[in-house]
Amino acid sequence: MKKVSDDEYDICKQRFHKFFPKVKPMKNDDFNIYKISIKHVRWIGDLNCMA
């Protein structure tokens, strides 16, 4: 998990407000956005069938 750059922060902030228009937590100075890098994904179709 890595904190996003300043350029990415502005883009993420716009997207966040697009999906959550009533929430404005970005006004707080301590609000940060992080990027998660996925290394491995395991799909589980249901409890009886694991891929």
Secondary structure as UniProt FT lines:
FT   STRAND          2..3
FT   HELIX           6..19
FT   TURN            21..22
FT   HELIX           25..27
FT   TURN            29..30
FT   STRAND          34..35
FT   STRAND          44..46
FT   TURN            47..48
FT   STRAND          49..50
//
